[in-house]
Amino acid sequence: MEILLDVVSVEPQKDNSLVLLFENQEKRRFDMTPYLDKKPFRKLKGSPLFMKAKVAFGTVVWPGNIDIAPETLWDNSKPV
């Protein structure tokens, strides 16, 4: 059984990545670039909205009801 870890902090980066801290205190980097051509993330591409990422309910959210699953963030990120 896979453990689901909550995101406790996020730092959006100008290179379209997110520096994430998970509840197990592991810091990881997630590259959003491949997602920015897909719904609903298209709204974030080249927009100041991307830098408004914040943590809510254990994952990363943006204005406009945009969020991404915490398991996606964990599975597709790399340790920093």
Phi and psi restraints in degrees (range 20) as a CNS / XPLOR table:
assign (resid 1 and name C) (resid 2 and name N)
       (resid 2 and name CA) (resid 2 and name C) 1.0 -82.1 20.0 2
assign (resid 2 and name N) (resid 2 and name CA)
       (resid 2 and name C) (resid 3 and name N) 1.0 139.7 20.0 2
assign (resid 2 and name C) (resid 3 and name N)
       (resid 3 and name CA) (resid 3 and name C) 1.0 -86.7 20.0 2
assign (resid 3 and name N) (resid 3 and name CA)
       (resid 3 and name C) (resid 4 and name N) 1.0 133.6 20.0 2
assign (resid 3 and name C) (resid 4 and name N)
       (resid 4 and name CA) (resid 4 and name C) 1.0 -96.7 20.0 2
assign (resid 4 and name N) (resid 4 and name CA)
       (resid 4 and name C) (resid 5 and name N) 1.0 117.3 20.0 2
assign (resid 4 and name C) (resid 5 and name N)
       (resid 5 and name CA) (resid 5 and name C) 1.0 -102.9 20.0 2
assign (resid 5 and name N) (resid 5 and name CA)
       (resid 5 and name C) (resid 6 and name N) 1.0 135.2 20.0 2
assign (resid 5 and name C) (resid 6 and name N)
       (resid 6 and name CA) (resid 6 and name C) 1.0 -80.9 20.0 2
assign (resid 6 and name N) (resid 6 and name CA)
       (resid 6 and name C) (resid 7 and name N) 1.0 148.9 20.0 2
assign (resid 6 and name C) (resid 7 and name N)
       (resid 7 and name CA) (resid 7 and name C) 1.0 -82.6 20.0 2
assign (resid 7 and name N) (resid 7 and name CA)
       (resid 7 and name C) (resid 8 and name N) 1.0 133.7 20.0 2
assign (resid 7 and name C) (resid 8 and name N)
       (resid 8 and name CA) (resid 8 and name C) 1.0 -109.8 20.0 2
assign (resid 8 and name N) (resid 8 and name CA)
       (resid 8 and name C) (resid 9 and name N) 1.0 -20.2 20.0 2
assign (resid 8 and name C) (resid 9 and name N)
       (resid 9 and name CA) (resid 9 and name C) 1.0 -154.5 20.0 2
assign (resid 9 and name N) (resid 9 and name CA)
       (resid 9 and name C) (resid 10 and name N) 1.0 154.9 20.0 2
assign (resid 9 and name C) (resid 10 and name N)
       (resid 10 and name CA) (resid 10 and name C) 1.0 -139.2 20.0 2
assign (resid 10 and name N) (resid 10 and name CA)
       (resid 10 and name C) (resid 11 and name N) 1.0 140.0 20.0 2
assign (resid 10 and name C) (resid 11 and name N)
       (resid 11 and name CA) (resid 11 and name C) 1.0 -126.7 20.0 2
assign (resid 11 and name N) (resid 11 and name CA)
       (resid 11 and name C) (resid 12 and name N) 1.0 101.2 20.0 2
assign (resid 11 and name C) (resid 12 and name N)
       (resid 12 and name CA) (resid 12 and name C) 1.0 -66.9 20.0 2
assign (resid 12 and name N) (resid 12 and name CA)
       (resid 12 and name C) (resid 13 and name N) 1.0 140.7 20.0 2
assign (resid 12 and name C) (resid 13 and name N)
       (resid 13 and name CA) (resid 13 and name C) 1.0 -114.0 20.0 2
assign (resid 13 and name N) (resid 13 and name CA)
       (resid 13 and name C) (resid 14 and name N) 1.0 154.5 20.0 2
assign (resid 13 and name C) (resid 14 and name N)
       (resid 14 and name CA) (resid 14 and name C) 1.0 -66.2 20.0 2
assign (resid 14 and name N) (resid 14 and name CA)
       (resid 14 and name C) (resid 15 and name N) 1.0 -17.3 20.0 2
assign (resid 14 and name C) (resid 15 and name N)
       (resid 15 and name CA) (resid 15 and name C) 1.0 -88.9 20.0 2
assign (resid 15 and name N) (resid 15 and name CA)
       (resid 15 and name C) (resid 16 and name N) 1.0 18.3 20.0 2
assign (resid 15 and name C) (resid 16 and name N)
       (resid 16 and name CA) (resid 16 and name C) 1.0 68.3 20.0 2
assign (resid 16 and name N) (resid 16 and name CA)
       (resid 16 and name C) (resid 17 and name N) 1.0 25.1 20.0 2
assign (resid 16 and name C) (resid 17 and name N)
       (resid 17 and name CA) (resid 17 and name C) 1.0 -110.5 20.0 2
assign (resid 17 and name N) (resid 17 and name CA)
       (resid 17 and name C) (resid 18 and name N) 1.0 166.1 20.0 2
assign (resid 17 and name C) (resid 18 and name N)
       (resid 18 and name CA) (resid 18 and name C) 1.0 -123.2 20.0 2
assign (resid 18 and name N) (resid 18 and name CA)
       (resid 18 and name C) (resid 19 and name N) 1.0 128.9 20.0 2
assign (resid 18 and name C) (resid 19 and name N)
       (resid 19 and name CA) (resid 19 and name C) 1.0 -95.3 20.0 2
assign (resid 19 and name N) (resid 19 and name CA)
       (resid 19 and name C) (resid 20 and name N) 1.0 119.4 20.0 2
assign (resid 19 and name C) (resid 20 and name N)
       (resid 20 and name CA) (resid 20 and name C) 1.0 -115.3 20.0 2
assign (resid 20 and name N) (resid 20 and name CA)
       (resid 20 and name C) (resid 21 and name N) 1.0 144.8 20.0 2
assign (resid 20 and name C) (resid 21 and name N)
       (resid 21 and name CA) (resid 21 and name C) 1.0 -117.0 20.0 2
assign (resid 21 and name N) (resid 21 and name CA)
       (resid 21 and name C) (resid 22 and name N) 1.0 124.2 20.0 2
assign (resid 21 and name C) (resid 22 and name N)
       (resid 22 and name CA) (resid 22 and name C) 1.0 -96.3 20.0 2
assign (resid 22 and name N) (resid 22 and name CA)
       (resid 22 and name C) (resid 23 and name N) 1.0 164.8 20.0 2
assign (resid 22 and name C) (resid 23 and name N)
       (resid 23 and name CA) (resid 23 and name C) 1.0 -62.8 20.0 2
assign (resid 23 and name N) (resid 23 and name CA)
       (resid 23 and name C) (resid 24 and name N) 1.0 -18.4 20.0 2
assign (resid 23 and name C) (resid 24 and name N)
       (resid 24 and name CA) (resid 24 and name C) 1.0 -84.7 20.0 2
assign (resid 24 and name N) (resid 24 and name CA)
       (resid 24 and name C) (resid 25 and name N) 1.0 8.0 20.0 2
assign (resid 24 and name C) (resid 25 and name N)
       (resid 25 and name CA) (resid 25 and name C) 1.0 73.4 20.0 2
assign (resid 25 and name N) (resid 25 and name CA)
       (resid 25 and name C) (resid 26 and name N) 1.0 13.3 20.0 2
assign (resid 25 and name C) (resid 26 and name N)
       (resid 26 and name CA) (resid 26 and name C) 1.0 -85.2 20.0 2
assign (resid 26 and name N) (resid 26 and name CA)
       (resid 26 and name C) (resid 27 and name N) 1.0 130.8 20.0 2
assign (resid 26 and name C) (resid 27 and name N)
       (resid 27 and name CA) (resid 27 and name C) 1.0 -98.0 20.0 2
assign (resid 27 and name N) (resid 27 and name CA)
       (resid 27 and name C) (resid 28 and name N) 1.0 130.6 20.0 2
assign (resid 27 and name C) (resid 28 and name N)
       (resid 28 and name CA) (resid 28 and name C) 1.0 -139.2 20.0 2
assign (resid 28 and name N) (resid 28 and name CA)
       (resid 28 and name C) (resid 29 and name N) 1.0 156.4 20.0 2
assign (resid 28 and name C) (resid 29 and name N)
       (resid 29 and name CA) (resid 29 and name C) 1.0 -113.0 20.0 2
assign (resid 29 and name N) (resid 29 and name CA)
       (resid 29 and name C) (resid 30 and name N) 1.0 130.6 20.0 2
assign (resid 29 and name C) (resid 30 and name N)
       (resid 30 and name CA) (resid 30 and name C) 1.0 -118.1 20.0 2
assign (resid 30 and name N) (resid 30 and name CA)
       (resid 30 and name C) (resid 31 and name N) 1.0 123.6 20.0 2
assign (resid 30 and name C) (resid 31 and name N)
       (resid 31 and name CA) (resid 31 and name C) 1.0 -88.2 20.0 2
assign (resid 31 and name N) (resid 31 and name CA)
       (resid 31 and name C) (resid 32 and name N) 1.0 114.8 20.0 2
assign (resid 31 and name C) (resid 32 and name N)
       (resid 32 and name CA) (resid 32 and name C) 1.0 -82.6 20.0 2
assign (resid 32 and name N) (resid 32 and name CA)
       (resid 32 and name C) (resid 33 and name N) 1.0 -11.9 20.0 2
assign (resid 32 and name C) (resid 33 and name N)
       (resid 33 and name CA) (resid 33 and name C) 1.0 -48.0 20.0 2
assign (resid 33 and name N) (resid 33 and name CA)
       (resid 33 and name C) (resid 34 and name N) 1.0 -49.7 20.0 2
assign (resid 33 and name C) (resid 34 and name N)
       (resid 34 and name CA) (resid 34 and name C) 1.0 -65.2 20.0 2
assign (resid 34 and name N) (resid 34 and name CA)
       (resid 34 and name C) (resid 35 and name N) 1.0 -18.8 20.0 2
assign (resid 34 and name C) (resid 35 and name N)
       (resid 35 and name CA) (resid 35 and name C) 1.0 -89.1 20.0 2
assign (resid 35 and name N) (resid 35 and name CA)
       (resid 35 and name C) (resid 36 and name N) 1.0 -18.8 20.0 2
assign (resid 35 and name C) (resid 36 and name N)
       (resid 36 and name CA) (resid 36 and name C) 1.0 -72.7 20.0 2
assign (resid 36 and name N) (resid 36 and name CA)
       (resid 36 and name C) (resid 37 and name N) 1.0 -7.3 20.0 2
assign (resid 36 and name C) (resid 37 and name N)
       (resid 37 and name CA) (resid 37 and name C) 1.0 -100.5 20.0 2
assign (resid 37 and name N) (resid 37 and name CA)
       (resid 37 and name C) (resid 38 and name N) 1.0 6.9 20.0 2
assign (resid 37 and name C) (resid 38 and name N)
       (resid 38 and name CA) (resid 38 and name C) 1.0 -117.4 20.0 2
assign (resid 38 and name N) (resid 38 and name CA)
       (resid 38 and name C) (resid 39 and name N) 1.0 151.8 20.0 2
assign (resid 38 and name C) (resid 39 and name N)
       (resid 39 and name CA) (resid 39 and name C) 1.0 -68.0 20.0 2
assign (resid 39 and name N) (resid 39 and name CA)
       (resid 39 and name C) (resid 40 and name N) 1.0 148.1 20.0 2
assign (resid 39 and name C) (resid 40 and name N)
       (resid 40 and name CA) (resid 40 and name C) 1.0 -88.2 20.0 2
assign (resid 40 and name N) (resid 40 and name CA)
       (resid 40 and name C) (resid 41 and name N) 1.0 8.0 20.0 2
assign (resid 40 and name C) (resid 41 and name N)
       (resid 41 and name CA) (resid 41 and name C) 1.0 -76.8 20.0 2
assign (resid 41 and name N) (resid 41 and name CA)
       (resid 41 and name C) (resid 42 and name N) 1.0 -12.2 20.0 2
assign (resid 41 and name C) (resid 42 and name N)
       (resid 42 and name CA) (resid 42 and name C) 1.0 -53.4 20.0 2
assign (resid 42 and name N) (resid 42 and name CA)
       (resid 42 and name C) (resid 43 and name N) 1.0 -33.9 20.0 2
assign (resid 42 and name C) (resid 43 and name N)
       (resid 43 and name CA) (resid 43 and name C) 1.0 -63.1 20.0 2
assign (resid 43 and name N) (resid 43 and name CA)
       (resid 43 and name C) (resid 44 and name N) 1.0 -21.0 20.0 2
assign (resid 43 and name C) (resid 44 and name N)
       (resid 44 and name CA) (resid 44 and name C) 1.0 -88.9 20.0 2
assign (resid 44 and name N) (resid 44 and name CA)
       (resid 44 and name C) (resid 45 and name N) 1.0 -19.8 20.0 2
assign (resid 44 and name C) (resid 45 and name N)
       (resid 45 and name CA) (resid 45 and name C) 1.0 -65.2 20.0 2
assign (resid 45 and name N) (resid 45 and name CA)
       (resid 45 and name C) (resid 46 and name N) 1.0 121.4 20.0 2
assign (resid 45 and name C) (resid 46 and name N)
       (resid 46 and name CA) (resid 46 and name C) 1.0 66.3 20.0 2
assign (resid 46 and name N) (resid 46 and name CA)
       (resid 46 and name C) (resid 47 and name N) 1.0 15.8 20.0 2
assign (resid 46 and name C) (resid 47 and name N)
       (resid 47 and name CA) (resid 47 and name C) 1.0 -111.4 20.0 2
assign (resid 47 and name N) (resid 47 and name CA)
       (resid 47 and name C) (resid 48 and name N) 1.0 147.5 20.0 2
assign (resid 47 and name C) (resid 48 and name N)
       (resid 48 and name CA) (resid 48 and name C) 1.0 -63.1 20.0 2
assign (resid 48 and name N) (resid 48 and name CA)
       (resid 48 and name C) (resid 49 and name N) 1.0 -15.2 20.0 2
assign (resid 48 and name C) (resid 49 and name N)
       (resid 49 and name CA) (resid 49 and name C) 1.0 -59.8 20.0 2
assign (resid 49 and name N) (resid 49 and name CA)
       (resid 49 and name C) (resid 50 and name N) 1.0 -33.5 20.0 2
assign (resid 49 and name C) (resid 50 and name N)
       (resid 50 and name CA) (resid 50 and name C) 1.0 -56.0 20.0 2
assign (resid 50 and name N) (resid 50 and name CA)
       (resid 50 and name C) (resid 51 and name N) 1.0 -40.2 20.0 2
assign (resid 50 and name C) (resid 51 and name N)
       (resid 51 and name CA) (resid 51 and name C) 1.0 -74.2 20.0 2
assign (resid 51 and name N) (resid 51 and name CA)
       (resid 51 and name C) (resid 52 and name N) 1.0 -4.2 20.0 2
assign (resid 51 and name C) (resid 52 and name N)
       (resid 52 and name CA) (resid 52 and name C) 1.0 -95.1 20.0 2
assign (resid 52 and name N) (resid 52 and name CA)
       (resid 52 and name C) (resid 53 and name N) 1.0 15.3 20.0 2
assign (resid 52 and name C) (resid 53 and name N)
       (resid 53 and name CA) (resid 53 and name C) 1.0 -58.6 20.0 2
assign (resid 53 and name N) (resid 53 and name CA)
       (resid 53 and name C) (resid 54 and name N) 1.0 141.1 20.0 2
assign (resid 53 and name C) (resid 54 and name N)
       (resid 54 and name CA) (resid 54 and name C) 1.0 -147.3 20.0 2
assign (resid 54 and name N) (resid 54 and name CA)
       (resid 54 and name C) (resid 55 and name N) 1.0 171.2 20.0 2
assign (resid 54 and name C) (resid 55 and name N)
       (resid 55 and name CA) (resid 55 and name C) 1.0 -98.1 20.0 2
assign (resid 55 and name N) (resid 55 and name CA)
       (resid 55 and name C) (resid 56 and name N) 1.0 133.3 20.0 2
assign (resid 55 and name C) (resid 56 and name N)
       (resid 56 and name CA) (resid 56 and name C) 1.0 -149.8 20.0 2
assign (resid 56 and name N) (resid 56 and name CA)
       (resid 56 and name C) (resid 57 and name N) 1.0 136.9 20.0 2
assign (resid 56 and name C) (resid 57 and name N)
       (resid 57 and name CA) (resid 57 and name C) 1.0 55.6 20.0 2
assign (resid 57 and name N) (resid 57 and name CA)
       (resid 57 and name C) (resid 58 and name N) 1.0 33.0 20.0 2
assign (resid 57 and name C) (resid 58 and name N)
       (resid 58 and name CA) (resid 58 and name C) 1.0 81.7 20.0 2
assign (resid 58 and name N) (resid 58 and name CA)
       (resid 58 and name C) (resid 59 and name N) 1.0 9.4 20.0 2
assign (resid 58 and name C) (resid 59 and name N)
       (resid 59 and name CA) (resid 59 and name C) 1.0 -142.3 20.0 2
assign (resid 59 and name N) (resid 59 and name CA)
       (resid 59 and name C) (resid 60 and name N) 1.0 -177.0 20.0 2
assign (resid 59 and name C) (resid 60 and name N)
       (resid 60 and name CA) (resid 60 and name C) 1.0 -95.6 20.0 2
assign (resid 60 and name N) (resid 60 and name CA)
       (resid 60 and name C) (resid 61 and name N) 1.0 133.9 20.0 2
assign (resid 60 and name C) (resid 61 and name N)
       (resid 61 and name CA) (resid 61 and name C) 1.0 -131.9 20.0 2
assign (resid 61 and name N) (resid 61 and name CA)
       (resid 61 and name C) (resid 62 and name N) 1.0 157.6 20.0 2
assign (resid 61 and name C) (resid 62 and name N)
       (resid 62 and name CA) (resid 62 and name C) 1.0 -130.2 20.0 2
assign (resid 62 and name N) (resid 62 and name CA)
       (resid 62 and name C) (resid 63 and name N) 1.0 161.1 20.0 2
assign (resid 62 and name C) (resid 63 and name N)
       (resid 63 and name CA) (resid 63 and name C) 1.0 -57.1 20.0 2
assign (resid 63 and name N) (resid 63 and name CA)
       (resid 63 and name C) (resid 64 and name N) 1.0 147.2 20.0 2
assign (resid 63 and name C) (resid 64 and name N)
       (resid 64 and name CA) (resid 64 and name C) 1.0 92.9 20.0 2
assign (resid 64 and name N) (resid 64 and name CA)
       (resid 64 and name C) (resid 65 and name N) 1.0 22.3 20.0 2
assign (resid 64 and name C) (resid 65 and name N)
       (resid 65 and name CA) (resid 65 and name C) 1.0 59.4 20.0 2
assign (resid 65 and name N) (resid 65 and name CA)
       (resid 65 and name C) (resid 66 and name N) 1.0 38.8 20.0 2
assign (resid 65 and name C) (resid 66 and name N)
       (resid 66 and name CA) (resid 66 and name C) 1.0 -102.9 20.0 2
assign (resid 66 and name N) (resid 66 and name CA)
       (resid 66 and name C) (resid 67 and name N) 1.0 129.4 20.0 2
assign (resid 66 and name C) (resid 67 and name N)
       (resid 67 and name CA) (resid 67 and name C) 1.0 -146.8 20.0 2
assign (resid 67 and name N) (resid 67 and name CA)
       (resid 67 and name C) (resid 68 and name N) 1.0 172.2 20.0 2
assign (resid 67 and name C) (resid 68 and name N)
       (resid 68 and name CA) (resid 68 and name C) 1.0 -139.1 20.0 2
assign (resid 68 and name N) (resid 68 and name CA)
       (resid 68 and name C) (resid 69 and name N) 1.0 141.3 20.0 2
assign (resid 68 and name C) (resid 69 and name N)
       (resid 69 and name CA) (resid 69 and name C) 1.0 -64.6 20.0 2
assign (resid 69 and name N) (resid 69 and name CA)
       (resid 69 and name C) (resid 70 and name N) 1.0 136.8 20.0 2
assign (resid 69 and name C) (resid 70 and name N)
       (resid 70 and name CA) (resid 70 and name C) 1.0 -62.4 20.0 2
assign (resid 70 and name N) (resid 70 and name CA)
       (resid 70 and name C) (resid 71 and name N) 1.0 -31.2 20.0 2
assign (resid 70 and name C) (resid 71 and name N)
       (resid 71 and name CA) (resid 71 and name C) 1.0 -68.8 20.0 2
assign (resid 71 and name N) (resid 71 and name CA)
       (resid 71 and name C) (resid 72 and name N) 1.0 -32.1 20.0 2
assign (resid 71 and name C) (resid 72 and name N)
       (resid 72 and name CA) (resid 72 and name C) 1.0 -65.8 20.0 2
assign (resid 72 and name N) (resid 72 and name CA)
       (resid 72 and name C) (resid 73 and name N) 1.0 -43.3 20.0 2
assign (resid 72 and name C) (resid 73 and name N)
       (resid 73 and name CA) (resid 73 and name C) 1.0 -61.4 20.0 2
assign (resid 73 and name N) (resid 73 and name CA)
       (resid 73 and name C) (resid 74 and name N) 1.0 -43.4 20.0 2
assign (resid 73 and name C) (resid 74 and name N)
       (resid 74 and name CA) (resid 74 and name C) 1.0 -68.3 20.0 2
assign (resid 74 and name N) (resid 74 and name CA)
       (resid 74 and name C) (resid 75 and name N) 1.0 -52.3 20.0 2
assign (resid 74 and name C) (resid 75 and name N)
       (resid 75 and name CA) (resid 75 and name C) 1.0 -63.2 20.0 2
assign (resid 75 and name N) (resid 75 and name CA)
       (resid 75 and name C) (resid 76 and name N) 1.0 -30.7 20.0 2
assign (resid 75 and name C) (resid 76 and name N)
       (resid 76 and name CA) (resid 76 and name C) 1.0 -111.1 20.0 2
assign (resid 76 and name N) (resid 76 and name CA)
       (resid 76 and name C) (resid 77 and name N) 1.0 18.6 20.0 2
assign (resid 76 and name C) (resid 77 and name N)
       (resid 77 and name CA) (resid 77 and name C) 1.0 -110.5 20.0 2
assign (resid 77 and name N) (resid 77 and name CA)
       (resid 77 and name C) (resid 78 and name N) 1.0 165.6 20.0 2
assign (resid 77 and name C) (resid 78 and name N)
       (resid 78 and name CA) (resid 78 and name C) 1.0 -121.3 20.0 2
assign (resid 78 and name N) (resid 78 and name CA)
       (resid 78 and name C) (resid 79 and name N) 1.0 141.9 20.0 2
assign (resid 78 and name C) (resid 79 and name N)
       (resid 79 and name CA) (resid 79 and name C) 1.0 -58.9 20.0 2
assign (resid 79 and name N) (resid 79 and name CA)
       (resid 79 and name C) (resid 80 and name N) 1.0 143.4 20.0 2
